[in-house]
Amino acid sequence: MSDRRAGGRGGGEAGSVVVLGATGFVGRHICEVFGAAGWTVTGIARGAQDPSTPYEIIPLDVVSAEPGHIARLLAERGAGAVVNAAGAVWQATEDDMTRANAELVEHLVAATARLDARPRLIQLGSVHEYGPVPRTGITEDTPTAPVTPYGRSKLAGARALLDATASGEAAGLVLRVSNVSGPGTHRASLLGMVAHHLATSAPEPLRLAPLLAHRDFVDVRDVADAALAAACSEASGQVLNIGGGQATSVRSLVLRLTELAGAAAEIVEAPSAGGRPPEAEWQRMDIGRAKRLLGWSPRRSLDDSLRDLLAHARAGAHRESLSSALQVAPTTMALSDHR
């Protein structure tokens, strides 16, 4: 992890940060890390603020917001840094991904260009911007050849920021993040789906596509630490890989989750009907540049990340169970009053 726990632009005192996508999986952890480091945190999200959130959340569909609106908001908050953790991935159309992952960054760059004091922009990118690679480490110089709409849209967003830094319109970094695990992992992801299945003790088998891939995983809290280190850094106009630095079998992770759950769970691997034969994807990110420029490296083990993911999923399942019980209770009471 970085030694630079706090700092404003260029490594000074902690300042003000605006986090886009603040209530999402990664965004909420970023807000927590900046807050703990002494920054004034303002979150932007489409949803309403959770009463338990210790920082301000501004409800705004930033994807549809005009650059002028965004610029005024950043100026009002005196933002010294902006972290873009917003985006579209799960159950989104290609058009949605283009707007949320690419056009949003263009609007953000245009907004900050209007300000006299421009905040540092930290763009959270994705390993999927590289596309399929041979079984060698992925460096920042690896050619980008994304094959999915998500990867293409994230790459377009990264290029928007990099072009702006090259022309002097912006200062900031692109953090190209590997597969993220840890507490709050989305249920639509592989590990999030498995954790939810185990947390709810679902009796039916969990059917998955063949688990042939080896991927690079990093804990969400380590990603948040990297965002803080990037905001404190003077480096600009570069891509930094943020990952675990290891290629890990996804099958081994699924099996480890079932072991940690301590429950018998039937996992069925089967290709989709009529689909192409599954490919054994392989990812390992070289994270040396982030270590050199930011002093950052992941400090949480993958096993700890899985434990915390499962604990969070269980807590969520418990809350949902209580909520369901409370919704049923008034009806039950009304019936008993008539007896």
C-alpha positions as CSV (number, residue, x, y, z in Angstrom):
1,M,0.0,0.0,0.0
2,S,1.1,3.6,-0.4
3,D,2.9,5.4,2.4
4,R,1.2,8.6,1.3
5,R,-1.9,8.4,3.4
6,A,-3.0,11.9,2.9
7,G,-2.3,14.9,0.7
8,G,-3.8,17.4,-1.7
9,R,-2.7,18.0,-5.2
10,G,0.9,17.3,-5.6
11,G,1.2,15.7,-2.2
12,G,0.3,18.6,0.0
13,E,-2.3,18.7,2.8
14,A,-5.5,16.7,2.5
15,G,-8.0,18.7,0.5
16,S,-11.4,18.2,-1.1
17,V,-12.3,15.2,-3.3
18,V,-15.4,14.5,-5.4
19,V,-16.1,10.8,-6.0
20,L,-18.3,9.9,-8.9
21,G,-20.2,6.6,-8.4
22,A,-19.9,7.1,-4.6
23,T,-22.5,4.6,-3.6
24,G,-21.2,1.8,-5.9
25,F,-19.1,-1.2,-4.9
26,V,-15.7,0.5,-5.5
27,G,-16.9,4.1,-4.9
28,R,-18.0,3.7,-1.3
29,H,-14.6,2.2,-0.4
30,I,-12.9,5.1,-2.1
31,C,-14.9,7.6,-0.1
32,E,-14.1,5.8,3.2
33,V,-10.3,5.8,2.4
34,F,-10.2,9.5,1.5
35,G,-12.3,10.3,4.6
36,A,-10.0,8.4,6.8
37,A,-7.0,10.3,5.3
38,G,-8.6,13.6,6.3
39,W,-10.0,14.7,3.0
40,T,-13.4,16.4,2.7
41,V,-15.4,13.9,0.7
42,T,-18.4,14.7,-1.6
43,G,-20.0,11.8,-3.4
44,I,-22.1,11.9,-6.5
45,A,-24.5,9.2,-7.2
46,R,-27.9,8.6,-8.9
47,G,-29.5,7.3,-5.7
48,A,-30.4,9.1,-2.4
49,Q,-28.0,9.3,0.5
50,D,-27.9,6.5,3.0
51,P,-28.5,8.1,6.5
52,S,-25.5,6.1,7.8
53,T,-23.1,7.7,5.3
54,P,-20.7,10.1,7.0
55,Y,-20.2,12.3,3.9
56,E,-22.4,14.3,1.6
57,I,-23.9,12.5,-1.4
58,I,-25.3,14.7,-4.1
59,P,-28.0,12.9,-6.1
60,L,-27.2,13.5,-9.8
61,D,-27.2,11.4,-12.9
62,V,-23.8,12.6,-13.9
63,V,-23.9,10.7,-17.2
64,S,-26.6,13.0,-18.4
65,A,-25.2,16.2,-16.7
66,E,-23.8,19.0,-18.9
67,P,-20.1,19.9,-18.4
68,G,-21.2,23.4,-17.2
69,H,-23.2,21.8,-14.4
70,I,-20.4,19.5,-13.4
71,A,-17.9,22.4,-13.5
72,R,-20.1,24.5,-11.1
73,L,-20.4,21.6,-8.7
74,L,-16.7,21.0,-8.6
75,A,-16.0,24.7,-8.1
76,E,-18.5,24.9,-5.3
77,R,-16.8,22.0,-3.5
78,G,-13.3,23.4,-4.1
79,A,-12.3,20.0,-5.5
80,G,-8.6,19.3,-5.6
81,A,-9.2,15.8,-6.9
82,V,-12.0,13.9,-8.8
83,V,-12.1,10.2,-8.8
84,N,-14.3,8.6,-11.4
85,A,-15.7,5.3,-10.1
86,A,-18.9,5.6,-12.1
87,G,-19.7,3.5,-15.1
88,A,-21.8,0.8,-16.5
89,V,-21.0,-2.9,-16.7
90,W,-23.6,-5.3,-15.4
91,Q,-26.8,-5.7,-17.5
92,A,-26.1,-2.6,-19.5
93,T,-26.5,-2.1,-23.3
94,E,-23.6,-1.1,-25.5
95,D,-25.1,2.4,-25.8
96,D,-25.3,2.6,-22.0
97,M,-21.7,1.6,-21.7
98,T,-20.6,4.2,-24.2
99,R,-22.4,7.0,-22.4
100,A,-21.3,5.9,-18.9
101,N,-17.8,4.8,-19.6
102,A,-16.6,7.0,-22.4
103,E,-18.8,10.1,-22.9
104,L,-18.9,10.8,-19.1
105,V,-15.1,11.1,-19.1
106,E,-15.3,13.5,-22.0
107,H,-17.8,15.7,-20.1
108,L,-15.6,15.5,-17.0
109,V,-12.6,16.7,-18.9
110,A,-14.6,19.5,-20.5
111,A,-15.9,20.5,-17.1
112,T,-12.5,20.7,-15.4
113,A,-11.0,22.6,-18.4
114,R,-13.4,25.5,-17.5
115,L,-12.0,25.9,-14.0
116,D,-9.1,28.2,-13.0
117,A,-8.0,25.7,-10.4
118,R,-8.2,22.3,-12.1
119,P,-8.6,19.2,-9.9
120,R,-6.6,16.1,-10.6
121,L,-8.6,13.5,-12.4
122,I,-8.3,9.9,-11.5
123,Q,-10.0,7.6,-13.9
124,L,-10.7,4.0,-12.9
125,G,-10.2,1.9,-16.0
126,S,-10.3,-1.9,-16.5
127,V,-8.0,-4.8,-17.4
128,H,-10.5,-5.5,-20.1
129,E,-9.2,-2.6,-22.1
130,Y,-6.3,-4.8,-23.0
131,G,-8.3,-7.7,-24.4
132,P,-7.0,-11.3,-24.6
133,V,-3.3,-11.6,-24.1
134,P,-0.7,-14.4,-24.2
135,R,0.4,-16.0,-21.0
136,T,2.7,-13.2,-20.0
137,G,2.4,-10.4,-17.6
138,I,0.3,-7.5,-18.8
139,T,2.3,-4.2,-18.7
140,E,1.0,-0.8,-19.4
141,D,2.8,-1.1,-22.8
142,T,0.8,-4.2,-23.8
143,P,-1.3,-3.3,-26.9
144,T,-4.9,-2.6,-26.2
145,A,-7.3,-4.7,-28.3
146,P,-10.5,-5.0,-26.3
147,V,-13.1,-7.5,-27.7
148,T,-16.1,-6.6,-25.5
149,P,-18.3,-3.5,-25.5
150,Y,-17.3,-2.9,-21.9
151,G,-13.6,-3.0,-22.7
152,R,-13.9,-0.8,-25.7
153,S,-16.0,1.8,-23.9
154,K,-13.5,1.9,-20.9
155,L,-10.6,2.3,-23.3
156,A,-12.4,5.2,-25.0
157,G,-12.8,6.8,-21.6
158,A,-9.1,6.3,-20.7
159,R,-8.0,7.8,-24.1
160,A,-10.2,10.9,-23.4
161,L,-8.3,11.6,-20.2
162,L,-4.9,10.7,-21.7
163,D,-5.5,13.0,-24.7
164,A,-6.5,15.8,-22.4
165,T,-3.4,15.5,-20.3
166,A,-1.2,15.4,-23.4
167,S,-2.7,18.7,-24.6
168,G,-2.5,20.3,-21.2
169,E,-6.2,20.5,-20.6
170,A,-6.1,18.2,-17.6
171,A,-3.8,16.5,-15.1
172,G,-4.4,13.0,-13.8
173,L,-3.9,9.3,-14.2
174,V,-5.7,6.2,-15.5
175,L,-5.7,3.3,-13.0
176,R,-6.3,0.2,-15.1
177,V,-7.9,-2.2,-12.5
178,S,-8.0,-6.0,-12.6
179,N,-10.9,-8.1,-11.4
180,V,-12.1,-6.7,-8.0
181,S,-13.1,-8.8,-5.0
182,G,-13.9,-8.1,-1.3
183,P,-16.8,-6.9,0.7
184,G,-19.7,-5.7,-1.4
185,T,-18.8,-7.5,-4.6
186,H,-21.7,-7.2,-7.0
187,R,-24.0,-10.3,-7.2
188,A,-23.8,-10.3,-11.0
189,S,-20.0,-11.0,-10.8
190,L,-18.8,-14.6,-10.5
191,L,-17.5,-14.3,-6.9
192,G,-20.4,-12.2,-5.8
193,M,-22.9,-14.7,-7.3
194,V,-21.2,-17.6,-5.5
195,A,-21.0,-15.8,-2.2
196,H,-24.7,-14.8,-2.3
197,H,-25.6,-18.4,-3.1
198,L,-23.6,-19.7,-0.2
199,A,-24.9,-16.9,2.2
200,T,-28.5,-17.8,1.5
201,S,-28.0,-21.5,1.8
202,A,-29.9,-21.9,-1.5
203,P,-30.8,-25.6,-1.9
204,E,-30.6,-25.8,-5.7
205,P,-27.3,-26.3,-7.5
206,L,-25.4,-23.3,-8.7
207,R,-24.9,-23.6,-12.4
208,L,-21.8,-21.8,-13.8
209,A,-20.0,-21.7,-17.1
210,P,-16.8,-23.9,-17.1
211,L,-14.3,-22.4,-14.7
212,L,-11.3,-22.6,-16.9
213,A,-9.9,-19.0,-16.6
214,H,-7.0,-17.8,-14.6
215,R,-7.4,-14.1,-13.7
216,D,-5.8,-11.4,-11.7
217,F,-7.8,-10.3,-8.6
218,V,-7.3,-7.3,-6.3
219,D,-9.2,-6.4,-3.1
220,V,-11.5,-3.4,-3.4
221,R,-9.8,-1.7,-0.4
222,D,-6.5,-1.9,-2.1
223,V,-8.0,-0.3,-5.2
224,A,-9.3,2.5,-2.9
225,D,-5.8,2.9,-1.5
226,A,-4.4,3.2,-5.0
227,A,-6.9,6.0,-5.9
228,L,-5.8,7.9,-2.8
229,A,-2.1,7.5,-3.7
230,A,-2.9,8.6,-7.3
231,A,-4.7,11.7,-6.0
232,C,-1.7,12.6,-3.9
233,S,0.9,12.0,-6.7
234,E,2.3,14.6,-9.0
235,A,2.4,12.0,-11.9
236,S,0.2,12.7,-14.8
237,G,-0.7,11.4,-18.3
238,Q,0.1,7.8,-17.6
239,V,-1.7,4.5,-17.2
240,L,-1.0,2.4,-14.1
241,N,-2.0,-1.2,-13.6
242,I,-3.7,-1.9,-10.3
243,G,-4.0,-5.6,-9.6
244,G,-2.9,-8.5,-7.4
245,G,0.0,-9.4,-9.7
246,Q,-0.9,-13.1,-9.9
247,A,-2.9,-15.2,-12.2
248,T,-5.3,-17.3,-10.1
249,S,-7.6,-20.1,-11.1
250,V,-11.2,-19.0,-10.8
251,R,-12.2,-22.6,-10.0
252,S,-9.9,-22.6,-7.0
253,L,-11.5,-19.3,-5.8
254,V,-15.0,-20.8,-6.1
255,L,-13.9,-23.9,-4.2
256,R,-12.2,-21.8,-1.5
257,L,-15.4,-19.8,-1.0
258,T,-17.4,-23.0,-0.4
259,E,-14.7,-24.1,2.1
260,L,-14.9,-20.8,3.9
261,A,-18.7,-21.1,4.0
262,G,-18.4,-24.4,5.7
263,A,-21.5,-25.7,3.8
264,A,-22.0,-28.3,1.2
265,A,-22.9,-26.6,-2.0
266,E,-23.3,-28.3,-5.4
267,I,-21.5,-26.4,-8.2
268,V,-22.3,-27.5,-11.7
269,E,-20.1,-26.4,-14.5
270,A,-21.7,-26.6,-17.9
271,P,-21.3,-24.6,-21.2
272,S,-24.4,-22.8,-22.4
273,A,-26.5,-24.6,-24.9
274,G,-25.3,-24.0,-28.5
275,G,-22.5,-21.8,-27.3
276,R,-18.9,-21.8,-28.4
277,P,-16.5,-24.1,-26.5
278,P,-15.2,-22.2,-23.5
279,E,-11.8,-20.6,-23.7
280,A,-9.2,-20.7,-20.9
281,E,-8.6,-16.9,-20.4
282,W,-5.4,-16.0,-18.6
283,Q,-4.6,-12.6,-16.9
284,R,-1.7,-11.4,-14.8
285,M,-1.0,-7.7,-14.4
286,D,2.5,-6.3,-14.0
287,I,2.0,-3.7,-11.2
288,G,5.6,-2.5,-11.0
289,R,4.9,1.0,-12.3
290,A,2.3,1.7,-9.6
291,K,4.9,0.6,-7.0
292,R,7.5,2.9,-8.5
293,L,5.3,6.0,-9.1
294,L,2.8,5.8,-6.2
295,G,4.6,3.6,-3.7
296,W,1.5,1.3,-3.9
297,S,1.2,-2.4,-3.8
298,P,-1.7,-4.6,-2.6
299,R,-1.6,-5.6,1.0
300,R,-4.6,-7.8,1.5
301,S,-4.4,-11.5,0.7
302,L,-6.9,-13.0,-1.7
303,D,-8.0,-15.3,1.1
304,D,-8.8,-12.4,3.4
305,S,-10.7,-10.8,0.5
306,L,-12.8,-13.9,0.1
307,R,-13.5,-14.1,3.8
308,D,-14.7,-10.5,3.9
309,L,-16.7,-11.0,0.8
310,L,-18.6,-13.9,2.3
311,A,-19.1,-12.1,5.6
312,H,-20.6,-9.1,3.8
313,A,-22.9,-11.4,1.7
314,R,-24.1,-13.1,4.9
315,A,-24.8,-9.8,6.6
316,G,-26.8,-8.7,3.5
317,A,-28.7,-12.0,3.4
318,H,-29.6,-11.5,7.1
319,R,-30.8,-8.0,6.5
320,E,-33.0,-9.1,3.6
321,S,-34.4,-11.9,5.8
322,L,-35.3,-9.4,8.5
323,S,-36.8,-7.0,6.0
324,S,-39.0,-9.8,4.6
325,A,-40.1,-10.8,8.0
326,L,-41.1,-7.2,8.9
327,Q,-43.1,-6.9,5.7
328,V,-45.1,-10.0,6.6
329,A,-45.6,-9.1,10.3
330,P,-48.3,-6.5,9.9
331,T,-50.5,-8.9,7.9
332,T,-50.0,-11.6,10.6
333,M,-50.9,-9.2,13.4
334,A,-54.1,-8.0,11.7
335,L,-55.3,-11.6,11.3
336,S,-54.6,-12.3,15.0
337,D,-56.6,-9.2,16.1
338,H,-59.7,-10.6,14.4
339,R,-59.5,-13.9,16.1
